[in-house]
Amino acid sequence: MKMSRTSRAWTLGIATAAALAVGATQNQRKEATEVRTRATHTATATALTVSVVHPERVEWPEMIQASGTIAPWQEAIVGVEIVGLRLADLLVEVGDEVTKGQVLARFDDATTLAMVRQSEAAVAEAEANVAEADANAQRAERLGRTGALSQQDATQYLTRGRTTKAQLESSKARLHSQQLALQYTRVVAPDDGVISSRKAMLGMVAAPGTELFRLVRQNRLEWRAELSGAQLVQVRIGDAATVQLADGTMAHGKVRQIAPVLDESRRIGVAYVELDRSDGGNPCARAGMYGTGAITLGHRDALTLPSDAIVMRDGHEYVFVLGADDRVVLTRVAIGRRFGNGVEISTGVTDAQQVVAAGAAFLNDADAVRTVPALATVAAGRRS
């Protein structure tokens, strides 16, 4: 049966329309695949590479922060012990280290030396008188037994012997006094230490007790850390301490003594920290400096992260926790102690989670990231 021309045309139209429809569907599928591929490539290209770490549990020192002045452990005042003499020589300057017994200054000793010589002569004369009186007393005693000398004369010779001996002791005492005066013309250091001040001037004639030098005994310095009452009761003798000096360096020491009372006006007590002077200590430490530091009470467990992992948003601390599909979750945390390059995390994350350690400042919540392990973690403290 032959198809009419109209039927053949209709059939051909239907076939052509079907072919066009199939081609359009295939093109749409191809375009959708290309769009998804471009989106995936774009997301991969814009993902930020960050390093991640697990929060680490370590033992960190428990510290009390404090501030206070650095002062000498003890100061010795070296003064005048003789009157009426001129200061003839100065042998030390401020800052000089001296040893016990070292001569610091000299007074003119010409007059005192002459008086010593005079007293020595008086002692020699008294010794001669004693020898003569002893001889006379012995002779009087013998004559008295024979009756050739009256008892009164014998008693006089014996009394004379005792008198000359008393005069000898008096002469020796005057000689000793003059020798002390001669010794006092040499001003000596009462202990090892360093000269912290000098008021002596050449030619001065000072009264006894006038200050000439001030000496930091044994060159020992201490940091007087000011603490509240609640802090003071936690400190123990022997606790380690550090204080930052004016040049940024750190001086180390131990608590030597704790004040038994608090200042009534400020309600502040003092912990006396003796600074370490072994092997030279810290040569930058000077009496009169004001420093801030910390006293270590012990160690306590802490969950820690590098400080770079913490970001500030709206006045609060946050970290970025790695979530599903390599996307980060902005998580608020509470922080505690800081030590070295680390910070203690009190709440917000656990040690099972991964946290962005570097690059967190450039992220936002739900950002996609590429992760690499952190090169270093918090090293300070002891791992628990």
C-alpha positions in Angstrom: 0.0 0.0 0.0 1.5 3.2 -1.1 1.7 6.2 1.3 0.4 9.4 0.1 2.8 12.4 -0.3 1.1 14.1 2.7 1.7 11.1 5.0 5.4 10.8 4.0 5.9 14.5 4.8 4.2 14.2 8.1 6.3 11.2 9.1 9.5 12.9 8.0 8.6 15.9 10.2 8.0 13.8 13.2 11.3 12.1 12.8 13.2 15.3 12.4 11.6 16.8 15.5 12.5 13.8 17.6 16.1 14.0 16.4 16.3 17.6 17.3 14.8 16.9 20.7 17.4 14.2 21.5 20.2 16.5 20.4 19.0 19.3 22.6 18.8 17.0 25.7 22.3 15.8 25.1 23.6 19.4 24.8 21.9 20.4 28.1 23.5 17.5 29.9 26.9 18.3 28.6 26.5 22.0 29.6 25.4 21.0 33.2 28.4 18.7 33.5 30.7 21.5 32.4 29.1 23.9 34.9 29.6 21.5 37.8 33.2 20.9 36.7 34.0 24.6 36.5 32.4 25.2 40.0 34.4 22.4 41.5 37.6 23.7 40.0 36.8 27.3 41.2 36.1 26.1 44.7 39.3 24.1 44.8 41.3 27.1 43.4 39.9 29.5 46.1 40.3 27.1 49.1 43.0 28.5 51.5 45.8 26.2 52.6 46.0 26.1 56.4 47.9 24.0 59.0 46.0 22.2 61.6 46.8 20.7 65.0 45.2 18.8 67.8 45.0 20.6 71.1 47.7 19.2 73.3 47.7 18.4 77.0 50.8 19.6 78.9 51.8 20.6 82.4 52.2 24.3 82.7 53.6 26.3 85.6 51.0 28.0 87.9 52.2 31.6 88.3 51.4 34.7 90.2 52.2 38.0 88.4 53.7 40.7 90.4 55.7 43.9 90.2 58.1 45.7 92.5 61.5 47.3 92.9 65.0 45.7 92.9 66.9 46.6 96.0 70.1 45.6 97.9 69.8 42.6 100.1 71.6 44.6 102.8 73.5 47.8 102.7 76.5 48.7 105.0 77.3 52.3 105.9 81.0 52.9 106.2 81.6 56.0 108.4 84.2 58.0 110.3 85.5 56.5 113.5 88.1 59.2 114.5 87.8 62.9 115.1 89.8 65.9 114.0 91.8 64.3 111.1 91.9 65.4 107.5 90.9 62.8 104.8 94.1 62.5 102.8 93.4 59.7 100.2 90.4 58.1 98.4 91.0 54.7 96.9 87.6 53.6 95.5 84.8 54.9 93.3 81.1 54.2 93.1 80.6 50.8 91.4 83.9 49.3 92.5 83.8 45.8 93.8 85.7 45.5 97.1 86.6 42.7 99.5 86.3 42.5 103.3 89.2 44.5 104.9 90.2 46.4 101.7 91.3 49.9 102.4 88.8 52.4 101.0 90.3 55.7 102.2 93.0 57.1 104.5 93.1 59.9 107.0 96.2 61.9 107.7 97.9 59.8 110.4 100.9 61.9 111.3 99.5 63.2 114.6 98.1 59.8 115.6 101.3 58.1 114.8 103.2 60.5 117.1 100.8 59.8 119.9 101.3 56.1 119.4 105.1 56.6 119.7 104.6 58.7 122.9 102.4 56.0 124.4 104.9 53.3 123.5 107.6 55.3 125.4 105.3 55.7 128.4 104.8 51.9 128.5 108.5 51.3 128.3 109.0 53.8 131.2 106.3 52.1 133.2 107.8 48.7 132.7 111.2 50.0 134.0 109.5 51.5 137.0 107.8 48.1 137.7 111.1 46.3 137.4 112.7 48.7 139.9 109.8 48.6 142.3 109.7 44.7 142.2 113.4 44.6 143.1 113.0 47.1 145.9 110.0 45.2 147.3 111.9 41.9 147.2 114.8 43.4 149.1 112.5 45.1 151.6 110.9 41.7 152.2 114.2 40.1 153.0 115.4 42.9 155.2 112.1 42.9 157.0 112.5 39.3 158.0 115.9 40.1 159.5 114.7 43.2 161.4 117.1 45.5 159.5 114.1 47.4 158.0 111.1 48.7 159.8 107.7 47.3 158.9 106.5 50.7 157.7 109.3 51.0 155.2 108.8 47.5 153.9 105.1 48.2 153.4 106.0 51.4 151.4 108.2 49.4 149.1 105.5 46.8 148.5 102.9 49.5 147.9 105.2 51.2 145.4 105.5 47.9 143.5 101.7 47.6 143.2 101.4 51.3 142.1 103.9 51.0 139.3 102.1 47.9 138.0 98.9 49.9 137.9 100.6 52.7 136.1 102.0 50.1 133.6 98.5 48.9 132.9 97.2 52.4 132.4 100.0 53.2 130.0 99.2 50.0 128.0 95.6 51.0 127.8 96.5 54.5 126.5 98.8 52.8 123.9 96.0 50.5 122.8 93.7 53.4 122.4 96.2 55.3 120.3 96.8 52.1 118.2 93.0 51.9 117.6 93.0 55.6 116.6 95.9 54.8 114.2 93.9 51.8 112.8 90.8 54.0 112.3 92.8 56.3 110.0 92.4 53.5 107.5 88.8 53.2 106.4 88.2 49.5 105.4 85.3 47.6 103.9 83.3 45.6 106.5 82.3 43.0 104.0 82.6 41.9 100.3 80.4 43.9 98.0 80.1 46.9 95.7 80.3 50.6 96.5 76.8 52.0 95.9 77.5 55.6 97.0 80.3 57.9 98.1 80.0 61.0 100.2 83.7 61.2 101.2 85.7 64.2 99.8 89.4 64.8 99.9 90.4 67.2 102.7 87.2 66.8 104.7 87.4 66.8 108.5 84.3 64.9 109.6 82.8 64.1 113.0 82.6 60.5 114.2 79.7 58.7 112.5 79.7 60.7 109.4 78.9 58.5 106.4 81.7 58.1 103.9 80.6 55.2 101.7 77.6 52.9 101.3 78.2 49.2 100.4 75.9 46.7 98.9 76.9 43.6 101.0 78.1 40.7 98.9 76.6 42.4 95.8 73.4 40.6 96.5 70.2 42.1 95.1 66.6 41.1 95.7 63.3 41.8 93.9 60.6 43.0 96.3 57.5 41.6 94.7 54.3 43.3 95.8 51.4 40.9 96.3 47.8 41.0 97.6 46.9 39.1 100.7 45.3 36.3 98.7 48.4 35.9 96.6 50.9 36.2 99.5 49.4 33.2 101.3 50.1 31.0 98.2 53.8 31.8 98.1 56.4 29.6 99.8 60.0 30.2 100.6 62.1 28.7 97.9 59.6 29.2 95.0 61.2 30.1 91.7 60.7 33.6 90.3 61.6 35.6 87.2 61.6 39.4 86.7 61.9 41.3 83.5 64.5 44.1 83.6 64.4 47.5 81.8 66.4 46.1 78.8 64.0 43.3 78.3 66.2 40.6 79.7 65.1 38.2 82.5 66.6 37.8 85.9 66.0 34.6 87.9 65.8 34.0 91.6 64.1 32.3 94.5 61.8 33.6 97.3 64.1 34.3 100.3 61.6 35.6 102.8 57.9 36.6 103.0 56.7 39.7 104.8 54.8 38.7 108.0 52.4 41.7 107.7 50.7 43.7 105.0 50.9 47.4 104.5 47.9 48.8 106.2 47.2 51.6 103.8 47.6 49.6 100.5 46.8 46.0 101.8 50.0 44.9 100.0 52.6 42.4 101.2 56.1 41.7 99.9 57.8 38.5 98.8 61.6 39.0 98.9 63.1 37.3 95.9 66.9 36.9 96.0 68.3 37.3 92.5 70.7 34.7 91.3 74.3 35.9 91.2 76.0 32.6 90.3 78.1 32.8 87.2 77.7 36.5 87.2 73.9 36.4 87.3 72.3 39.1 85.2 74.7 42.1 85.0 71.9 44.4 83.9 70.2 44.1 87.3 70.6 47.3 89.3 69.3 48.5 92.6 66.4 50.9 92.2 65.1 49.3 89.0 61.3 48.6 88.8 60.4 45.3 87.2 57.5 43.0 86.5 57.7 39.3 86.8 56.1 36.1 88.1 56.5 33.7 91.0 56.0 30.0 90.1 53.8 28.1 92.6 53.8 24.7 90.9 52.5 22.9 87.7 49.0 22.1 86.5 47.6 20.3 83.5 46.5 22.5 80.6 44.9 21.9 77.2 46.9 24.1 74.9 47.0 25.6 71.4 49.5 27.8 69.6 48.6 31.5 70.2 48.3 32.0 66.4 45.2 29.7 66.5 43.2 32.3 68.5 41.3 35.0 66.6 39.4 37.9 68.0 35.9 38.6 66.7 33.5 41.1 68.4 35.7 41.2 71.5 35.7 37.4 72.0 38.2 34.6 71.4 37.5 32.1 68.7 39.2 29.2 66.9 38.4 27.5 63.6 37.6 23.8 64.0 37.9 21.6 61.0 34.5 20.1 60.1 33.0 18.0 57.4 34.0 18.4 53.7 37.1 20.3 54.8 35.1 23.3 55.9 35.9 25.2 59.1 33.5 26.0 61.9 34.0 29.2 63.9 34.0 28.1 67.5 34.1 30.4 70.6 36.6 29.4 73.3 37.5 30.5 76.8 41.3 31.0 77.4 43.3 30.8 80.5 47.1 31.0 81.1 49.6 32.0 78.5 53.1 30.5 78.4 55.7 31.0 75.7 53.9 30.8 72.3 51.0 28.9 73.7 47.6 29.6 75.3 45.5 27.5 77.6 42.0 26.6 76.3 39.6 26.3 79.2 36.4 25.5 77.3 35.3 25.2 73.7 37.3 22.4 72.1 38.6 19.0 72.9 41.9 17.3 72.2 40.1 15.0 69.7 39.3 17.9 67.3 41.5 19.5 64.7 42.0 23.2 64.9 43.5 25.7 62.4 46.9 26.6 63.8 48.1 29.1 61.1 46.1 31.2 58.7 43.1 31.5 60.9 43.0 35.3 60.6 42.1 35.0 56.9 39.1 32.6 57.4 35.4 33.0 57.8 32.8 30.5 59.1 32.2 27.6 56.7 35.1 28.4 54.4 36.6 25.5 52.5 40.3 24.8 53.2 43.1 22.6 52.2 44.9 21.3 55.3 48.5 20.4 56.1 50.0 19.3 59.4 51.5 22.1 61.6 55.3 22.2 61.6 55.4 22.7 65.4 53.1 22.6 68.3 53.3 24.2 71.7 56.6 23.1 73.1 56.6 24.9 76.5 55.8 22.9 79.6 55.8 19.2 80.3 53.6 16.8 78.3 51.1 15.0 80.5 
